[in-house]
């Protein structure tokens, strides 16, 4: 099929973001630099001065990378290189600055001068981001559209029916829900499960967890059908049903990320299909995170301290009621609730402290690394544990917690760049971030417009894994590779080997936008 004509490729895409918005990071960097100069003149602590000036330089570099891409339109924010750059500037730059202004939010596991450690870590991460941008540049393609030749535009009306896709979506979602229910009943589902039960059945549990993850991917397919067939009531019903189910399962799991993913996925799909509405969804995940944080903390605390047995939906409902009562007792007014949610969200967003703590533990690298090695990454996801009895268990977060003194029963974010430093020092950060840039740009190059649901589904689903910088590099790449293979198989199942069900109707097709500066 022909996705875009020559005239549509030449059509100039109107700027959806005003110049004032495009210069936001530049203005922010100038203000930060001025603030830093003021602090220097006032004789404040040197670490804060250095951090602010370094942050200003990092912001200017980020701006020079972002501006050419953001000019293509508001949907460009969901290009993988753009989104990663924005999130990294927020989580490794802006949010950690609070720790230098308010020592009360600094991790208790820092030893000595934490300010110097944060400045050093920011410098290392900024160098890593330069390598990331170089990788993106190397991965850039000058083509503006992804062209397919396996179907023709004349058959568009015949193949655009959503019914075949919805039937397959329903079948896969039933499998995913069945796997989750089994894990829940067996006491192995996320925070509702028992650690000893999980480890005694780790091989079967991991297989079932992969099947349970399919529900997240199915939701993306349902969202694509809804927004490419906006007048189809069946698509709207299936989307609403799966959306509600995913939110409920996210609450039951006790993992905030699982609850936020459906909202983020909707924004991503909208940015690729109906870009005018995508920006409306951007604040939603942030608002949900702030509101749900106090409940989530109480829910986890209740499950851990009370030893409550949650092996069914009824048990989860009772645990949720108790968690709400506990959370409302601690936060007795809506303002207190929101203040707690804001503070906890702020601490969760800070990844520079996690990276700094991992660098400070450089002397314990051999313990933190465990038995996994980088050369295992290509085949690790595909060899089952019954064929590889000594297959390493990926628990670097738990080992990191134990090394910090937080205990062996918790898991602390070690961060992707932090684990790269532990693996190979500064060269490890540079090589790991360069590779990430290449992969992020390659994935972005595959989506040149919403005329191929196969590529939109693949990109939208894998983007969540791509932006997860909290885990170690080994888990990161293993998860990404496993997700890519699973998604390719699912996309083939949903849309067929020739993507005959993969054409978006004309009324929602838009011109492709540039993913690289040409």
Residue pairs with C-beta under 8 A, 6 or more apart in sequence:
1 148
1 149
1 150
1 151
1 152
1 153
1 155
1 156
1 451
1 503
2 147
2 152
2 153
3 145
3 146
3 147
3 148
3 448
3 449
3 451
3 452
3 509
3 512
4 144
4 145
4 147
4 448
4 449
4 451
4 511
4 512
8 511
9 144
9 145
9 511
9 512
11 511
13 72
13 73
13 511
13 513
14 73
15 71
15 73
16 73
16 74
16 75
16 275
16 276
17 70
17 71
17 73
17 74
22 67
22 70
22 71
23 63
23 67
25 59
25 62
25 63
25 66
25 89
26 59
26 60
26 63
26 67
28 59
29 55
29 56
29 57
29 59
29 60
29 63
30 56
32 52
32 55
32 56
32 59
33 52
33 53
33 56
35 52
36 48
36 49
36 52
36 53
36 56
39 48
39 49
39 52
40 49
45 100
45 115
47 100
47 113
47 115
47 116
47 118
47 119
48 100
48 101
48 115
50 119
51 97
51 100
51 115
51 118
51 119
51 122
52 97
54 119
54 122
54 123
54 126
55 93
55 94
55 97
55 122
57 126
58 89
58 93
58 122
58 126
58 129
59 89
59 93
61 126
61 129
61 130
61 133
62 85
62 86
62 89
62 129
65 81
65 85
65 133
65 136
66 82
66 85
66 86
68 517
69 76
69 79
69 81
69 82
69 514
69 515
69 516
69 517
70 76
70 77
70 82
72 513
72 514
72 515
73 275
73 513
74 271
74 275
74 278
74 279
75 271
75 272
75 275
75 278
75 513
76 82
76 513
76 515
77 83
77 86
77 271
77 282
78 267
78 268
78 271
78 272
78 278
78 463
79 444
79 515
80 440
80 441
80 443
80 444
80 459
80 463
80 466
80 467
81 132
81 133
81 136
81 437
81 440
81 441
81 444
81 515
83 463
83 467
84 132
84 436
84 440
84 466
84 467
85 129
85 132
85 133
87 467
87 469
88 125
88 129
88 132
88 469
90 349
91 349
91 350
91 351
91 352
91 469
92 122
92 125
92 351
92 352
92 355
92 417
93 122
93 352
95 346
95 349
95 350
95 352
96 118
96 122
96 350
96 351
96 352
96 353
98 105
98 346
98 350
99 105
99 106
99 114
99 118
99 350
99 353
100 115
100 118
105 343
105 346
105 347
105 350
106 114
106 353
107 114
107 353
107 357
109 357
109 404
109 405
109 406
110 117
110 353
110 356
110 357
110 360
111 360
114 356
117 356
117 359
117 360
118 352
118 353
118 356
120 356
120 359
121 352
121 355
121 356
121 359
122 352
124 355
124 359
124 417
124 421
124 426
124 429
125 352
125 355
125 417
125 429
127 426
127 429
127 430
128 417
128 420
128 429
128 430
128 432
128 433
129 433
131 429
131 430
131 431
131 433
131 434
131 437
132 433
132 434
132 436
132 437
132 440
133 437
134 434
134 437
135 433
135 434
135 435
135 436
135 437
135 438
135 439
135 440
135 441
136 437
136 438
136 440
136 441
136 516
137 437
137 441
137 516
138 437
138 438
138 441
139 437
139 438
139 439
139 440
139 441
139 442
139 445
140 441
140 445
140 515
140 516
140 517
141 445
141 515
141 516
142 516
142 518
143 445
143 448
144 448
144 512
144 513
144 514
145 448
145 449
145 512
146 445
146 446
146 447
146 448
146 449
146 452
146 455
146 512
148 451
148 452
148 499
150 498
150 499
151 159
151 498
151 499
151 500
151 502
151 503
155 503
156 503
156 505
156 506
159 500
159 501
159 502
159 503
160 228
160 229
160 501
160 503
160 504
160 505
161 501
162 225
162 228
162 229
162 232
162 234
162 235
163 234
164 501
165 221
165 225
165 453
165 494
165 495
165 501
166 222
166 225
166 234
166 235
166 238
168 493
168 494
169 218
169 221
169 222
169 225
169 238
169 242
169 494
170 238
172 214
172 217
172 218
172 490
172 493
173 214
173 215
173 218
173 242
173 245
175 211
175 214
176 211
176 212
176 213
176 214
176 215
176 218
177 215
177 245
178 211
179 208
179 209
179 211
179 212
179 214
180 189
180 212
180 215
180 249
182 208
183 189
183 193
183 205
183 208
183 209
183 212
184 192
184 252
184 310
184 311
184 312
184 313
184 316
185 311
185 312
186 193
186 197
186 201
186 311
187 193
187 194
187 197
187 198
187 309
187 311
188 194
188 197
188 198
188 201
188 205
188 208
189 212
189 252
189 253
190 252
190 253
190 254
190 255
190 258
191 253
191 254
191 255
191 299
191 300
191 303
191 304
192 252
192 253
192 254
192 303
192 310
192 311
192 315
192 316
192 319
195 409
198 205
202 385
202 393
203 384
203 385
203 386
206 385
207 384
210 482
210 486
213 486
214 486
214 490
215 242
215 245
215 246
215 249
216 246
216 258
216 261
216 262
216 265
216 461
216 464
217 457
217 461
217 486
217 487
217 490
218 242
218 490
219 242
219 243
219 246
219 262
219 265
220 265
220 269
220 457
220 460
220 461
221 457
221 490
221 494
222 235
222 238
222 239
222 242
222 243
223 239
223 265
223 266
223 269
223 460
224 269
224 273
224 453
224 456
224 457
224 460
225 232
225 235
225 238
225 239
226 232
226 235
226 236
226 238
226 239
227 269
227 270
227 273
227 274
227 508
228 273
228 450
228 453
228 504
228 505
228 508
229 235
229 505
230 274
230 508
243 262
243 266
246 258
246 261
246 262
247 259
247 262
249 258
250 256
250 258
250 259
250 260
250 261
250 262
251 259
251 292
251 299
251 316
251 320
252 310
252 313
252 316
252 320
253 259
254 296
254 299
254 300
254 303
256 289
256 292
256 293
256 296
256 348
259 288
259 292
260 285
260 288
260 289
261 464
263 281
263 284
263 285
263 288
264 285
264 464
265 460
265 461
265 464
266 281
267 278
267 281
267 282
267 284
267 285
268 278
268 460
268 463
269 456
269 460
270 277
270 278
270 281
271 278
272 447
272 450
272 456
272 459
272 460
273 450
273 456
273 504
273 508
274 508
275 510
286 345
289 341
289 345
289 348
290 338
290 341
290 342
290 345
291 337
291 338
291 341
292 341
293 340
293 341
293 344
293 345
293 348
294 327
294 330
294 331
294 337
294 340
294 341
294 344
295 320
295 323
295 324
295 327
297 327
297 344
298 323
298 324
298 326
298 327
298 330
299 319
299 320
299 323
301 323
301 326
302 308
302 319
302 322
302 323
302 326
303 310
303 319
306 322
308 315
308 318
308 319
308 322
309 315
310 316
310 319
327 337
328 337
330 340
331 337
331 339
331 340
351 413
351 415
351 469
351 470
354 412
354 413
354 414
354 415
354 418
354 470
355 415
355 417
355 418
355 421
356 418
357 400
357 404
357 418
358 368
358 400
358 414
358 415
358 418
358 419
358 421
358 422
359 418
359 421
359 422
361 368
361 400
361 403
361 404
361 422
362 421
362 422
364 403
365 422
367 399
367 403
368 396
368 399
368 400
368 403
368 414
368 422
369 396
369 422
369 423
370 392
370 393
370 394
370 395
370 396
370 399
371 390
371 392
372 380
372 392
372 394
372 474
374 423
374 473
374 474
376 392
376 474
377 474
377 477
377 478
377 481
378 481
380 391
380 392
380 478
381 478
381 481
381 482
381 485
382 482
382 485
383 391
385 391
394 472
394 474
394 475
394 478
395 411
396 414
396 419
396 471
396 472
396 474
396 475
397 411
397 412
397 413
397 414
397 471
397 472
398 408
398 409
398 410
398 411
400 411
400 412
400 414
401 407
401 408
401 410
401 411
401 412
402 408
404 412
406 412
413 470
413 471
414 470
414 471
414 472
415 469
415 470
415 472
416 432
416 436
416 469
416 470
416 471
416 472
416 473
416 476
417 429
417 432
417 433
417 469
418 472
419 472
419 473
419 474
420 428
420 429
420 431
420 432
420 433
420 473
421 428
421 429
422 428
423 432
423 473
424 431
432 473
439 466
439 480
440 466
441 515
441 516
443 459
443 462
443 463
443 466
444 459
444 515
445 515
445 516
446 455
446 458
446 459
447 455
447 456
447 459
447 515
448 512
448 515
449 509
449 510
449 511
449 512
449 513
450 456
450 504
450 508
450 509
450 510
451 503
451 504
451 509
452 499
452 502
452 503
452 504
453 494
453 495
453 499
453 501
453 502
453 503
453 504
454 491
454 492
454 495
454 499
454 502
457 487
457 490
457 491
457 494
457 495
458 484
458 487
458 488
458 491
461 483
461 487
462 480
462 483
462 484
462 487
465 476
465 479
465 480
465 483
466 480
468 476
468 479
469 476
471 479
494 501
495 501
495 502
496 502
